[in-house]
Structures are given as C-alpha cells and as structure tokens.
Amino acid sequence: MSERTTRPPVGVFGAVLGLLARAALAVAGLVFFASALVAGLIATVVVLVWALLTGRRPTVVRFVSPRWRMDAARPAAHAPARGDVIDVDAREVASEPRRD
C-alpha cells in the first residue's frame, strides 16, 4: 500500500493568513531596501559636505582582489626591462591663450 502524505485543509483562514504573511514579508523587504538606500544617500551627502568643508577631494575606495594584485605584480610581456633606456626627442609645446 502506498502512503500518501496529506495536508490538512487550509481553508479561508489559512489562505488569508498566508496572504498576510507574504504581504508582511514584502513590506519588510521594501522597508529594508528603502532604509539601506537612504543610509547610502546620507553617507554620500555627509562625505561630500565634509569634502567641501575641508577642501579635500574625497578618495575613491577601490575593492581589489588579492588575485588581481598578484597579476599586477607580474611584469607584462611587452613591457621593457628595467635596464632598458628609451630615447625620446623632447620638444616644448607652446600654449596658446584659450578662446572662450
């Protein structure tokens, strides 16, 4: 004989309760998203105001993987060796006044 797992009948009360639980979770998710967005905007405004008051340009935080650092530490195949000298004929470029 095969055993069947049967669920108890949900009924109208269970359906309404499930709908309310889904709605509450959706609202909680939206509140979390909105609060994270507002926190990010406040942090951005605070950093920009601080930069304006101190006269310093805000620094950009770059998240770099350790693997990328190791790749960057290796010399490129096309880069000249450290002992090589590259000769360049330098010339001065006269600057013209800007026309606005």
Kinemage of the C-alpha trace (Angstrom):
@kinemage 1
@onewidth
@group {chain A} dominant
@subgroup {mainchain}
@vectorlist {calphas} color= white
{ca met a 1} P 0.000 0.000 0.000
{ca ser a 2} L 1.402 3.385 -0.913
{ca glu a 3} L 1.411 6.035 1.744
{ca arg a 4} L 0.199 9.415 0.735
{ca thr a 5} L 1.040 12.457 2.728
{ca thr a 6} L -1.995 14.582 3.018
{ca arg a 7} L -2.052 18.121 4.191
{ca pro a 8} L -4.838 19.309 6.359
{ca pro a 9} L -7.335 21.507 4.570
{ca val a 10} L -6.179 25.109 4.680
{ca gly a 11} L -9.491 26.822 4.422
{ca val a 12} L -10.196 30.501 4.112
{ca phe a 13} L -8.498 31.417 7.396
{ca gly a 14} L -5.232 29.736 6.386
{ca ala a 15} L -5.299 31.347 2.940
{ca val a 16} L -5.821 34.790 4.414
{ca leu a 17} L -3.104 34.169 6.992
{ca gly a 18} L -0.674 33.081 4.259
{ca leu a 19} L -1.513 36.151 2.187
{ca leu a 20} L -0.939 38.412 5.187
{ca ala a 21} L 2.411 36.741 5.908
{ca arg a 22} L 3.544 37.255 2.313
{ca ala a 23} L 2.418 40.878 2.375
{ca ala a 24} L 4.227 41.470 5.685
{ca leu a 25} L 7.448 39.973 4.300
{ca ala a 26} L 7.151 42.079 1.136
{ca val a 27} L 6.652 45.242 3.186
{ca ala a 28} L 9.578 44.322 5.449
{ca gly a 29} L 11.773 43.817 2.387
{ca leu a 30} L 10.736 47.163 0.928
{ca val a 31} L 11.395 48.913 4.245
{ca phe a 32} L 14.848 47.314 4.442
{ca phe a 33} L 15.652 48.328 0.855
{ca ala a 34} L 14.446 51.883 1.406
{ca ser a 35} L 16.386 52.246 4.657
{ca ala a 36} L 19.583 50.957 3.012
{ca leu a 37} L 19.069 53.388 0.131
{ca val a 38} L 18.514 56.316 2.499
{ca ala a 39} L 21.560 55.337 4.577
{ca gly a 40} L 23.693 55.281 1.430
{ca leu a 41} L 22.404 58.672 0.333
{ca ile a 42} L 23.037 60.167 3.788
{ca ala a 43} L 26.572 58.761 3.824
{ca thr a 44} L 27.220 60.221 0.361
{ca val a 45} L 25.941 63.642 1.372
{ca val a 46} L 27.997 63.598 4.584
{ca val a 47} L 31.173 62.692 2.671
{ca leu a 48} L 30.547 65.394 0.073
{ca val a 49} L 29.828 68.070 2.694
{ca trp a 50} L 32.936 67.019 4.625
{ca ala a 51} L 34.978 67.295 1.433
{ca leu a 52} L 33.596 70.770 0.758
{ca leu a 53} L 34.303 71.948 4.301
{ca thr a 54} L 37.847 70.584 4.433
{ca gly a 55} L 38.709 71.467 0.847
{ca arg a 56} L 39.947 67.969 0.080
{ca arg a 57} L 38.763 65.783 -2.730
{ca pro a 58} L 37.108 62.589 -1.448
{ca thr a 59} L 39.165 59.462 -2.043
{ca val a 60} L 37.766 56.619 -4.071
{ca val a 61} L 37.743 53.291 -2.277
{ca arg a 62} L 38.671 50.509 -4.642
{ca phe a 63} L 37.998 46.936 -3.736
{ca val a 64} L 40.763 44.873 -5.268
{ca ser a 65} L 41.009 41.127 -5.116
{ca pro a 66} L 44.355 39.698 -3.908
{ca arg a 67} L 44.495 37.735 -7.164
{ca trp a 68} L 44.396 40.974 -9.162
{ca arg a 69} L 47.267 42.318 -7.086
{ca met a 70} L 49.367 39.257 -7.877
{ca asp a 71} L 48.558 39.628 -11.582
{ca ala a 72} L 49.526 43.292 -11.465
{ca ala a 73} L 52.816 42.499 -9.711
{ca arg a 74} L 53.966 40.314 -12.608
{ca pro a 75} L 55.668 42.277 -15.377
{ca ala a 76} L 53.807 42.386 -18.643
{ca ala a 77} L 55.215 40.505 -21.616
{ca his a 78} L 55.506 43.656 -23.735
{ca ala a 79} L 56.969 45.941 -21.065
{ca pro a 80} L 60.624 46.914 -21.466
{ca ala a 81} L 63.081 45.559 -18.925
{ca arg a 82} L 64.193 47.851 -16.102
{ca gly a 83} L 67.691 48.322 -17.548
{ca asp a 84} L 66.473 49.434 -20.981
{ca val a 85} L 66.708 53.098 -21.904
{ca ile a 86} L 64.134 54.630 -24.183
{ca asp a 87} L 65.449 57.674 -26.052
{ca val a 88} L 62.933 60.408 -26.772
{ca asp a 89} L 63.351 63.685 -28.624
{ca ala a 90} L 61.591 66.109 -26.326
{ca arg a 91} L 60.241 69.404 -27.572
{ca glu a 92} L 58.376 72.194 -25.859
{ca val a 93} L 54.828 72.844 -26.924
{ca ala a 94} L 53.828 76.493 -26.821
{ca ser a 95} L 50.496 77.058 -25.173
{ca glu a 96} L 48.020 79.313 -26.926
{ca pro a 97} L 45.616 81.521 -24.997
{ca arg a 98} L 42.206 79.957 -24.617
{ca arg a 99} L 39.387 81.384 -26.662
{ca asp a 100} L 36.122 81.425 -24.755
